[in-house]
Amino acid sequence: MKDIVLFGASGLGQEAYAVMHRDYNIISFVDNSELKWQTYFCDKPVWSLEQVVAYENAYIIITSMYALEISKQLAQLGITEFGVYHGSYTGKDGKVNVRIEQFDLNNSVYNQRHKQIGLITSSYSGSNIVALLKLMPEKYKTKYNVNFCHSSEMGYHFFNRYSFLREILENRMLVFDDVSPSRKTEDNFYVQLWHGFPIKGLGYMEKNVMENEKHHQHWLQFDDIASYSSFYNIVMGACMGIPRDKFVTTGMPRNDFLYGTNGREKLEKLLNVNFVDKKIIYLMPTYRQSKLLKQTSGNKNWSNIFGFDSFREADFSEFLKENNIALIIKTHPLEEEEVMPYLNRLGDENIYLLSDQVLLDHRTDLYETLNAADLLITDYSSVYFDYLLLDRPILFTPVDLDEYSESRGFVLEPYEMWTPGPKTMSQSDLQAEIIKLFYNESYYAQERRKLKEMAHVFMDGKSSERVWDRINERMDGEKQAMLGSLSL
């Protein structure tokens, strides 16, 4: 085993040394500060990086908050094998273990970094990244190397301070639709596709959030932000303080699935059910409680699937049976465990849960099934903005509208104006409105059409191609700029 040198004679270095020194042969620290050279830290000498390079048997483990910058520094010096300390944890046996991410950048991936594009997502529940990958034009498949990264394979703390170090170092361009790093190197390029057209409060427009400025600064690092329309630019710009020139109107890749897939066939395969001659309703409520994100909005009671004050399950089951309706429930991935007990108890043969795990297991995105729905029921989920493209009925169940408005707030108000469908607050009204929407094609059709034309510039199923064209334009432009600087 090589001798270990900890890069970072600081608080994090001290923490790492305390949990590592018994199991690792730590011979010294290294630091970029000249003031620390030739001194001692944790009773170990502090070297300059030149001293470490000259010591042939040293293996560097970075113990600094500047891990990204130091990783790049090491790679430029030809030190391509190193580790990064990510903290410690106590196992079930009571033993303290350390988390060290190992890097070996001396490979073909790093050498081809100018051709590497990382696509990063956290779910198959309406992912623009999954669509971008599946609908990649043939002409770019031979030009670029694409690395698809899903949160389930990226580390236990993806939603909570995942470093993205490997992805940043190995890919020239990174494309996200959700969580993204807080820093990048000078030759990285970041694109944000996001995951929906917001109606709920977000960023500066969200109530009771103390980190608005942090969110704003985070969004400023993106080089391009995909957009639905100028209306979307206004809404997201207000939420995150994004300059207008950051937006690129391409449409959203996931909406291409609405035009180009057989959603009913895919849904039947996922659930192993034949829905022949049935009308299909998707129930997709927004999330209210997330233990992971430590957020609570509204006060919907999950004692029944719609959150009504009273609900007769037997009557609703008979309603579905009489009208030959299948109800597909798709909750937010962050709230599935909150509703699973109720859904498991329900046991209705016409009600099905489409879980995030099923989608993941089949590598199928929710939007590949969405056009199976003859009607959408939601409350505050942004999915209805995309569903508008199908020109099919939408029904809203804002059972905790006042409480949700108070706890989180809305970007678009009044709620009634921006939700093109009937609002129901009871089981009897819900069932009556479902029938009316199914058999009266003009009911709320004008309202849906008006909002669709405001929200969407493109309605052609070619948004993925436009995003890829933009990525290619950026990659070619960056490459030419890099070659030009080298020739000076």
C-alpha positions as CSV (number, residue, x, y, z in Angstrom):
1,M,0.0,0.0,0.0
2,K,1.3,3.5,-0.9
3,D,2.0,6.1,1.7
4,I,-0.9,8.5,2.2
5,V,-0.6,12.3,1.8
6,L,-3.7,14.4,2.8
7,F,-4.2,17.4,0.6
8,G,-5.6,20.1,2.8
9,A,-4.1,21.2,6.2
10,S,-7.4,22.5,7.4
11,G,-10.4,21.6,9.5
12,L,-11.5,18.9,7.1
13,G,-8.0,17.6,7.0
14,Q,-7.9,17.4,10.8
15,E,-11.3,15.5,10.7
16,A,-10.0,13.1,8.1
17,Y,-6.8,12.5,10.0
18,A,-8.7,11.7,13.2
19,V,-10.7,8.9,11.6
20,M,-8.0,7.6,9.2
21,H,-4.7,7.6,11.0
22,R,-5.1,4.2,12.6
23,D,-5.9,2.4,9.3
24,Y,-3.9,4.4,6.8
25,N,-0.1,5.1,6.7
26,I,-0.4,8.9,6.6
27,I,3.0,10.4,6.3
28,S,2.2,14.1,5.7
29,F,-0.1,16.8,4.6
30,V,0.2,18.9,1.5
31,D,-1.2,22.4,1.0
32,N,-1.2,25.2,-1.6
33,S,-0.5,27.8,1.1
34,E,3.3,28.6,1.2
35,L,2.8,29.8,4.8
36,K,2.1,26.2,5.9
37,W,5.1,24.6,4.2
38,Q,7.8,23.3,6.5
39,T,5.3,23.4,9.5
40,Y,3.5,20.6,11.3
41,F,-0.2,19.8,11.3
42,C,-1.7,17.0,13.4
43,D,2.0,16.2,14.2
44,K,2.7,15.5,10.5
45,P,4.9,17.7,8.2
46,V,3.2,19.9,5.7
47,W,4.8,19.6,2.2
48,S,4.6,21.6,-1.0
49,L,3.0,19.9,-3.9
50,E,6.5,19.7,-5.6
51,Q,7.7,17.6,-2.7
52,V,4.8,15.2,-3.1
53,V,5.4,14.9,-6.8
54,A,9.1,14.0,-6.1
55,Y,8.0,11.4,-3.6
56,E,7.2,8.4,-5.9
57,N,5.3,6.3,-3.4
58,A,2.7,8.9,-2.3
59,Y,-1.0,8.6,-2.8
60,I,-2.9,11.8,-2.4
61,I,-6.3,12.0,-0.7
62,I,-8.0,15.4,-1.0
63,T,-9.3,16.7,2.3
64,S,-10.4,20.2,1.3
65,M,-13.6,22.1,0.4
66,Y,-11.8,23.0,-2.8
67,A,-11.8,19.4,-4.0
68,L,-12.8,20.3,-7.6
69,E,-10.1,22.9,-8.0
70,I,-7.5,20.6,-6.5
71,S,-8.5,17.6,-8.6
72,K,-8.1,19.8,-11.7
73,Q,-4.7,20.9,-10.4
74,L,-3.5,17.4,-9.9
75,A,-4.7,16.2,-13.3
76,Q,-2.8,19.1,-15.0
77,L,0.3,18.0,-13.2
78,G,-0.1,14.5,-14.4
79,I,-1.3,13.1,-11.1
80,T,-4.3,11.2,-12.4
81,E,-4.7,8.7,-9.5
82,F,-6.0,10.2,-6.2
83,G,-8.8,10.0,-3.7
84,V,-11.3,12.5,-2.3
85,Y,-12.4,12.3,1.4
86,H,-16.2,12.6,1.7
87,G,-16.6,12.2,5.4
88,S,-17.2,9.3,7.8
89,Y,-20.0,7.2,9.2
90,T,-20.5,4.7,12.0
91,G,-21.5,1.2,10.8
92,K,-23.9,-1.2,12.5
93,D,-20.9,-2.8,14.2
94,G,-20.0,0.5,15.8
95,K,-16.9,0.9,13.6
96,V,-16.1,4.3,12.1
97,N,-15.7,4.0,8.3
98,V,-14.5,6.6,5.9
99,R,-16.0,7.5,2.5
100,I,-13.2,8.0,0.0
101,E,-13.9,8.4,-3.7
102,Q,-11.2,6.9,-5.9
103,F,-10.2,8.6,-9.2
104,D,-8.1,7.3,-12.1
105,L,-8.2,9.9,-14.8
106,N,-5.5,8.3,-16.8
107,N,-7.9,6.5,-19.2
108,S,-9.5,6.9,-22.6
109,V,-12.6,8.7,-21.1
110,Y,-10.5,11.6,-19.7
111,N,-8.3,11.8,-22.8
112,Q,-11.5,12.2,-24.9
113,R,-13.0,14.7,-22.5
114,H,-13.7,17.2,-25.3
115,K,-16.2,14.7,-26.7
116,Q,-17.8,13.7,-23.4
117,I,-21.3,14.8,-22.5
118,G,-22.8,13.8,-19.2
119,L,-26.6,13.5,-18.9
120,I,-27.7,13.6,-15.2
121,T,-31.2,12.9,-13.8
122,S,-32.8,11.7,-10.6
123,S,-35.9,9.8,-11.9
124,Y,-37.9,8.3,-14.7
125,S,-41.0,10.3,-13.6
126,G,-41.0,12.9,-16.4
127,S,-37.3,13.2,-17.1
128,N,-36.1,15.5,-19.8
129,I,-32.7,13.8,-19.6
130,V,-34.2,10.3,-20.3
131,A,-36.0,11.7,-23.4
132,L,-32.8,13.5,-24.5
133,L,-30.9,10.2,-24.3
134,K,-33.5,8.0,-26.0
135,L,-34.2,10.5,-28.8
136,M,-30.6,11.5,-29.6
137,P,-30.2,12.1,-33.3
138,E,-28.1,9.5,-35.2
139,K,-25.8,12.2,-36.5
140,Y,-24.6,13.0,-32.9
141,K,-24.2,9.4,-31.7
142,T,-21.0,9.0,-33.5
143,K,-19.7,12.5,-32.8
144,Y,-20.1,12.5,-29.0
145,N,-19.7,10.0,-26.1
146,V,-22.7,10.2,-23.9
147,N,-22.6,9.2,-20.2
148,F,-26.0,8.7,-18.7
149,C,-26.0,9.2,-14.9
150,H,-29.0,8.3,-12.8
151,S,-29.1,9.2,-9.1
152,S,-29.7,5.6,-8.1
153,E,-26.2,4.8,-9.3
154,M,-24.4,8.0,-8.3
155,G,-24.2,7.8,-4.5
156,Y,-26.1,7.7,-1.3
157,H,-26.2,11.5,-0.9
158,F,-27.2,12.6,-4.4
159,F,-29.9,14.9,-3.1
160,N,-27.8,16.1,-0.2
161,R,-24.3,17.5,-1.2
162,Y,-23.3,15.0,-4.0
163,S,-20.0,16.2,-5.2
164,F,-20.3,15.6,-9.0
165,L,-16.5,15.6,-9.1
166,R,-16.2,12.6,-11.4
167,E,-18.8,13.9,-13.8
168,I,-17.3,17.4,-13.9
169,L,-13.8,16.1,-14.5
170,E,-14.7,13.5,-17.1
171,N,-17.3,15.4,-19.2
172,R,-16.8,18.7,-21.0
173,M,-20.6,19.3,-20.9
174,L,-23.1,18.4,-18.3
175,V,-26.9,18.5,-18.8
176,F,-29.3,18.4,-15.9
177,D,-33.0,18.3,-15.2
178,D,-32.9,18.6,-11.5
179,V,-30.0,18.5,-8.9
180,S,-26.7,20.1,-10.2
181,P,-23.3,21.0,-8.7
182,S,-22.6,24.4,-7.2
183,R,-19.3,24.8,-9.0
184,K,-17.7,24.1,-12.3
185,T,-14.3,24.5,-13.9
186,E,-13.5,27.1,-16.5
187,D,-13.9,24.7,-19.4
188,N,-17.1,23.0,-18.3
189,F,-20.4,23.8,-20.0
190,Y,-23.7,23.4,-18.1
191,V,-27.2,23.1,-19.5
192,Q,-30.3,23.0,-17.3
193,L,-33.5,21.5,-18.7
194,W,-35.4,21.5,-15.4
195,H,-38.5,19.4,-14.8
196,G,-41.6,21.4,-15.4
197,F,-43.5,24.7,-15.9
198,P,-44.1,26.0,-12.4
199,I,-47.4,27.1,-11.0
200,K,-46.2,26.5,-7.4
201,G,-44.0,29.0,-5.6
202,L,-40.3,28.5,-6.5
203,G,-37.2,30.4,-5.5
204,Y,-37.9,34.1,-4.9
205,M,-41.6,33.3,-5.5
206,E,-41.7,30.6,-2.8
207,K,-42.9,31.6,0.7
208,N,-40.9,30.8,3.9
209,V,-37.6,30.0,2.1
210,M,-34.4,31.5,3.5
211,E,-32.0,30.5,0.7
212,N,-33.4,32.5,-2.3
213,E,-30.2,34.3,-3.0
214,K,-28.3,31.0,-2.9
215,H,-30.7,29.5,-5.5
216,H,-30.3,32.6,-7.7
217,Q,-26.5,32.4,-7.7
218,H,-26.7,28.7,-8.5
219,W,-28.8,29.3,-11.6
220,L,-26.5,31.9,-12.9
221,Q,-23.8,29.3,-13.5
222,F,-25.8,27.6,-16.3
223,D,-24.8,28.6,-19.8
224,D,-28.1,27.6,-21.3
225,I,-31.5,27.0,-19.8
226,A,-34.1,25.3,-22.0
227,S,-37.4,27.1,-22.3
228,Y,-40.9,26.4,-23.4
229,S,-41.7,30.0,-24.4
230,S,-41.2,33.7,-23.5
231,F,-44.0,33.2,-21.0
232,Y,-41.8,30.5,-19.3
233,N,-38.8,32.9,-19.4
234,I,-40.9,35.5,-17.4
235,V,-42.0,32.9,-14.9
236,M,-38.7,31.2,-14.3
237,G,-36.9,34.5,-14.5
238,A,-39.0,35.8,-11.6
239,C,-38.5,32.7,-9.6
240,M,-34.7,32.4,-9.9
241,G,-33.6,35.9,-11.1
242,I,-32.4,34.5,-14.4
243,P,-31.2,36.9,-17.1
244,R,-33.3,36.6,-20.3
245,D,-30.2,35.8,-22.4
246,K,-29.7,32.5,-20.5
247,F,-32.9,31.0,-22.0
248,V,-33.0,29.1,-25.2
249,T,-36.5,28.3,-26.6
250,T,-36.4,24.6,-27.6
251,G,-39.4,23.0,-26.0
252,M,-38.9,20.2,-23.5
253,P,-37.5,16.8,-24.7
254,R,-39.9,14.7,-22.6
255,N,-42.9,16.2,-24.5
256,D,-41.7,14.5,-27.6
257,F,-42.9,11.3,-26.1
258,L,-46.4,12.6,-26.1
259,Y,-46.3,12.6,-29.9
260,G,-44.1,9.6,-30.7
261,T,-45.0,6.7,-28.3
262,N,-47.8,4.2,-27.8
263,G,-48.5,5.1,-24.2
264,R,-51.3,2.6,-23.7
265,E,-49.1,-0.3,-24.9
266,K,-46.3,0.8,-22.6
267,L,-48.5,1.2,-19.6
268,E,-50.0,-2.2,-20.1
269,K,-46.5,-3.7,-20.2
270,L,-45.4,-1.9,-17.1
271,L,-48.5,-3.0,-15.1
272,N,-49.0,-6.3,-16.8
273,V,-52.7,-5.4,-17.4
274,N,-54.9,-5.3,-20.5
275,F,-56.9,-2.0,-20.6
276,V,-58.8,-2.9,-23.8
277,D,-61.9,-0.7,-24.2
278,K,-61.3,1.1,-20.9
279,K,-61.0,4.8,-20.4
280,I,-57.8,5.7,-18.5
281,I,-57.5,8.5,-15.9
282,Y,-54.2,9.5,-14.5
283,L,-54.2,11.0,-11.0
284,M,-51.0,12.9,-10.4
285,P,-51.1,15.1,-7.3
286,T,-48.1,17.3,-6.4
287,Y,-46.0,16.4,-3.4
288,R,-46.6,18.1,-0.1
289,Q,-44.2,16.3,2.3
290,S,-40.7,15.3,1.6
291,K,-38.6,13.9,4.4
292,L,-35.6,14.0,2.1
293,L,-35.9,17.7,1.3
294,K,-37.4,18.6,4.7
295,Q,-40.4,20.4,3.1
296,T,-44.0,20.4,3.9
297,S,-46.6,22.3,1.9
298,G,-50.4,22.3,2.3
299,N,-52.2,19.8,4.5
300,K,-53.8,17.2,2.3
301,N,-55.0,14.2,4.3
302,W,-54.1,10.9,2.6
303,S,-56.9,9.0,4.3
304,N,-58.3,8.9,0.8
305,I,-56.7,9.3,-2.6
306,F,-58.2,12.7,-3.4
307,G,-58.0,14.2,0.1
308,F,-61.7,14.9,0.3
309,D,-63.3,15.5,3.7
310,S,-65.3,12.3,3.2
311,F,-65.0,9.5,0.6
312,R,-66.9,6.4,0.0
313,E,-64.5,3.9,-1.4
314,A,-67.2,1.3,-2.3
315,D,-69.2,3.9,-4.3
316,F,-66.1,5.1,-6.1
317,S,-65.1,1.6,-7.0
318,E,-68.6,1.0,-8.4
319,F,-68.4,4.3,-10.4
320,L,-65.1,3.1,-12.0
321,K,-66.6,-0.3,-12.8
322,E,-69.9,1.1,-14.3
323,N,-68.1,3.5,-16.5
324,N,-65.3,1.1,-17.5
325,I,-62.6,3.4,-16.1
326,A,-59.1,2.5,-14.9
327,L,-57.5,5.0,-12.5
328,I,-53.7,5.2,-12.6
329,I,-52.1,6.9,-9.6
330,K,-48.7,8.4,-10.1
331,T,-47.5,10.2,-7.0
332,H,-44.4,12.4,-6.8
333,P,-41.3,10.1,-6.3
334,L,-40.5,12.0,-3.1
335,E,-43.9,11.1,-1.6
336,E,-44.5,7.5,-2.6
337,E,-43.8,6.1,0.8
338,E,-46.3,8.5,2.3
339,V,-49.2,7.1,0.2
340,M,-48.2,3.5,-0.2
341,P,-50.0,2.2,3.0
342,Y,-53.3,3.7,1.8
343,L,-52.9,2.4,-1.7
344,N,-52.0,-1.1,-0.5
345,R,-55.1,-1.2,1.7
346,L,-57.4,0.0,-1.1
347,G,-56.9,-3.1,-3.3
348,D,-59.4,-2.0,-6.0
349,E,-59.1,-3.9,-9.3
350,N,-59.6,-0.7,-11.3
351,I,-57.0,1.4,-9.4
352,Y,-53.3,1.0,-10.1
353,L,-50.1,2.6,-8.7
354,L,-47.5,3.4,-11.3
355,S,-44.4,3.6,-9.0
356,D,-41.1,5.2,-9.7
357,Q,-39.4,1.9,-9.1
358,V,-41.4,0.2,-11.8
359,L,-40.4,2.9,-14.2
360,L,-36.8,2.5,-13.2
361,D,-36.8,-1.2,-13.5
362,H,-38.2,-1.0,-17.0
363,R,-36.1,2.0,-17.9
364,T,-39.3,3.6,-19.1
365,D,-40.1,7.3,-18.5
366,L,-43.5,8.3,-17.2
367,Y,-44.0,10.5,-20.3
368,E,-43.7,7.5,-22.5
369,T,-47.0,6.4,-21.0
370,L,-48.7,9.8,-20.5
371,N,-50.6,9.8,-23.8
372,A,-52.4,6.7,-22.5
373,A,-54.5,9.0,-20.3
374,D,-57.9,10.1,-21.6
375,L,-58.1,12.5,-18.7
376,L,-55.7,14.0,-16.1
377,I,-56.5,14.8,-12.5
378,T,-54.1,16.9,-10.6
379,D,-54.0,19.8,-8.1
380,Y,-50.8,21.9,-8.4
381,S,-48.5,19.6,-10.4
382,S,-46.9,21.2,-13.4
383,V,-47.6,18.1,-15.4
384,Y,-50.8,19.7,-16.7
385,F,-48.9,22.3,-18.7
386,D,-47.4,19.5,-20.7
387,Y,-50.6,17.5,-20.9
388,L,-52.1,20.5,-22.7
389,L,-50.3,19.4,-25.8
390,L,-52.6,16.4,-26.1
391,D,-55.7,18.6,-26.0
392,R,-57.5,16.3,-23.6
393,P,-59.6,17.2,-20.5
394,I,-58.0,18.1,-17.2
395,L,-59.7,18.1,-13.8
396,F,-58.3,19.8,-10.6
397,T,-58.8,18.8,-7.0
398,P,-57.3,21.7,-4.9
399,V,-58.5,20.4,-1.6
400,D,-56.0,22.4,0.4
401,L,-55.7,25.5,-1.8
402,D,-55.7,28.0,1.0
403,E,-53.2,26.1,3.2
404,Y,-50.9,25.4,0.2
405,S,-51.0,29.1,-0.8
406,E,-50.1,30.1,2.7
407,S,-47.3,27.6,3.2
408,R,-45.6,27.6,-0.2
409,G,-47.5,30.1,-2.4
410,F,-48.0,30.2,-6.2
411,V,-46.1,31.8,-9.0
412,L,-49.3,32.2,-11.1
413,E,-52.3,33.6,-9.4
414,P,-55.3,33.6,-9.1
415,Y,-55.3,29.8,-9.2
416,E,-58.7,29.6,-11.0
417,M,-57.4,31.7,-13.9
418,W,-54.4,29.4,-14.7
419,T,-56.1,26.0,-14.3
420,P,-58.2,25.2,-17.4
421,G,-60.6,22.6,-16.0
422,P,-63.3,22.2,-13.3
423,K,-62.3,22.3,-9.7
424,T,-63.9,19.7,-7.4
425,M,-63.9,19.4,-3.6
426,S,-66.1,16.5,-3.1
427,Q,-66.6,12.9,-4.4
428,S,-70.0,13.6,-5.9
429,D,-68.7,16.6,-7.9
430,L,-65.6,14.7,-9.0
431,Q,-67.7,11.9,-10.4
432,A,-70.1,14.2,-12.1
433,E,-67.3,16.3,-13.7
434,I,-65.5,13.2,-15.0
435,I,-68.6,12.2,-16.9
436,K,-69.1,15.7,-18.2
437,L,-65.5,16.0,-19.4
438,F,-65.7,12.6,-21.1
439,Y,-68.8,13.4,-23.0
440,N,-68.6,17.1,-23.7
441,E,-65.6,17.8,-25.9
442,S,-66.0,21.6,-25.8
443,Y,-66.1,21.7,-22.0
444,Y,-63.0,23.9,-21.0
445,A,-61.5,23.3,-24.5
446,Q,-61.1,27.0,-25.2
447,E,-59.4,27.6,-21.9
448,R,-57.0,24.8,-22.5
449,R,-56.2,26.0,-26.0
450,K,-55.5,29.5,-24.8
451,L,-53.1,28.4,-22.1
452,K,-51.4,26.0,-24.4
453,E,-50.7,28.7,-26.9
454,M,-49.2,30.9,-24.1
455,A,-47.0,28.2,-22.6
456,H,-45.7,26.4,-25.7
457,V,-44.0,27.7,-28.8
458,F,-43.3,24.3,-30.2
459,M,-45.9,21.5,-30.6
460,D,-44.1,19.3,-33.1
461,G,-42.4,16.6,-31.1
462,K,-38.9,17.8,-32.1
463,S,-37.7,19.4,-28.9
464,S,-35.0,16.8,-28.3
465,E,-33.5,17.5,-31.7
466,R,-33.5,21.3,-31.0
467,V,-31.7,20.7,-27.6
468,W,-29.1,18.5,-29.3
469,D,-28.5,21.0,-32.0
470,R,-27.9,23.6,-29.3
471,I,-25.5,21.3,-27.5
472,N,-23.6,20.6,-30.7
473,E,-23.4,24.3,-31.4
474,R,-22.0,25.0,-28.0
475,M,-19.5,22.1,-28.1
476,D,-18.3,23.1,-31.6
477,G,-18.0,26.7,-30.5
478,E,-16.1,25.8,-27.3
479,K,-13.8,23.6,-29.3
480,Q,-13.0,26.3,-31.8
481,A,-12.4,28.8,-29.0
482,M,-10.1,26.3,-27.3
483,L,-8.1,25.7,-30.5
484,G,-7.9,29.4,-31.1
485,S,-6.4,30.1,-27.7
486,L,-3.9,27.4,-28.2
487,S,-2.7,28.9,-31.5
488,L,-2.0,32.3,-30.0
